[in-house]
C-alpha cells in the first residue's frame, strides 16, 4: 500500500514533494520551489502527516531513496533529496535546468 501510494504520485513531468506540514526543511523546500512559475499542476505537494500508513511510507522512502526523512523531492522520476538538497541545487544554478528538462516550468 505504501509503495503504491508513493509510486502513484511520482510522474515524469511533475515535481513532487512529500512533506510534513510543520517540518522546517519541508517549508524551505516548498519556498524554493514556489519561487518558480510552474505550469498548471506540475508542482504536487503531498502532506503525509496524517496518512494512515505514514510509517510504511517513510520506510518505503528509505528503500527507494536512501532516506526516510521528509521532504522527499522528486523532479520527474529522480529523487533529488530533501530541503537542503533543493537549496543547494538552487544555489548552484542547477534547479531551473532540472525543472525545465521535465517541462515543469
C-alpha positions as CSV (number, residue, x, y, z in Angstrom):
1,X,0.0,0.0,0.0
2,X,2.7,2.5,0.9
3,X,4.7,1.7,-2.2
4,X,1.6,2.0,-4.4
5,X,0.8,5.4,-2.7
6,X,4.3,6.8,-3.3
7,X,4.8,5.4,-6.8
8,X,1.4,6.5,-8.0
9,X,2.3,10.2,-7.2
10,X,5.6,10.3,-9.0
11,X,5.3,11.3,-12.7
12,X,8.0,12.0,-15.3
13,X,6.5,15.5,-16.0
14,X,5.9,16.6,-12.3
15,X,7.7,17.9,-9.3
16,X,6.5,16.0,-6.3
17,X,7.2,16.9,-2.6
18,X,6.3,14.5,0.2
19,X,6.2,16.6,3.3
20,X,5.1,17.0,6.9
21,X,3.4,20.4,7.3
22,X,5.4,21.7,10.3
23,X,8.8,20.4,9.2
24,X,11.2,23.4,8.6
25,X,13.1,21.6,5.9
26,X,9.8,20.9,4.1
27,X,8.8,24.5,4.3
28,X,12.2,25.5,3.0
29,X,11.9,23.2,0.0
30,X,8.4,24.5,-0.7
31,X,9.6,28.1,-0.6
32,X,12.4,27.5,-3.0
33,X,10.2,25.6,-5.5
34,X,7.3,28.0,-5.2
35,X,9.6,30.8,-6.4
36,X,9.3,29.3,-9.9
37,X,6.4,29.8,-12.2
38,X,5.2,26.2,-12.7
39,X,2.9,25.1,-15.4
40,X,-0.5,24.2,-14.1
41,X,-0.5,21.0,-11.9
42,X,3.3,20.4,-12.4
43,X,4.1,21.1,-8.7
44,X,2.4,18.5,-6.5
45,X,2.7,18.5,-2.7
46,X,1.6,15.6,-0.5
47,X,1.5,16.1,3.3
48,X,1.9,12.6,4.8
49,X,1.4,13.8,8.4
50,X,-2.0,12.2,8.8
51,X,-1.5,9.4,6.3
52,X,-2.8,6.1,7.8
53,X,0.3,4.3,6.7
54,X,2.9,7.0,7.3
55,X,5.5,4.8,8.9
56,X,5.4,2.4,6.0
57,X,5.5,5.3,3.5
58,X,8.7,6.6,5.2
59,X,10.1,3.0,5.3
60,X,9.5,2.9,1.5
61,X,11.3,6.3,1.1
62,X,14.3,4.6,2.8
63,X,14.2,1.8,0.3
64,X,13.6,3.9,-2.7
65,X,15.8,7.0,-1.9
66,X,18.2,6.0,0.8
67,X,16.5,8.3,3.4
68,X,13.2,8.0,5.2
69,X,13.0,11.7,6.2
70,X,10.9,14.4,4.6
71,X,10.8,16.2,2.5
72,X,11.5,13.8,-0.3
73,X,11.6,15.8,-3.5
74,X,11.2,14.2,-6.9
75,X,11.9,16.1,-10.1
76,X,10.3,13.8,-12.6
77,X,11.2,10.3,-11.5
78,X,14.5,11.4,-9.9
79,X,14.7,11.9,-6.2
80,X,16.9,14.9,-5.7
81,X,16.8,14.6,-1.9
82,X,15.4,16.9,0.7
83,X,15.2,20.5,1.7
84,X,18.9,21.2,1.9
85,X,19.5,19.4,-1.4
86,X,16.9,21.6,-3.2
87,X,18.5,24.7,-1.7
88,X,21.9,23.5,-2.9
89,X,20.6,22.9,-6.4
90,X,19.2,26.4,-6.4
91,X,22.4,27.9,-5.1
92,X,24.5,26.1,-7.8
93,X,22.1,27.3,-10.5
94,X,21.1,23.7,-11.4
95,X,17.5,23.6,-10.2
96,X,16.0,25.7,-13.1
97,X,17.6,23.4,-15.6
98,X,16.2,20.3,-14.0
99,X,12.7,21.8,-13.8
100,X,12.9,22.9,-17.5
101,X,14.2,19.5,-18.6
102,X,10.9,17.8,-17.5
103,X,8.8,20.6,-18.8
104,X,7.5,21.8,-15.4
105,X,8.3,25.4,-15.9
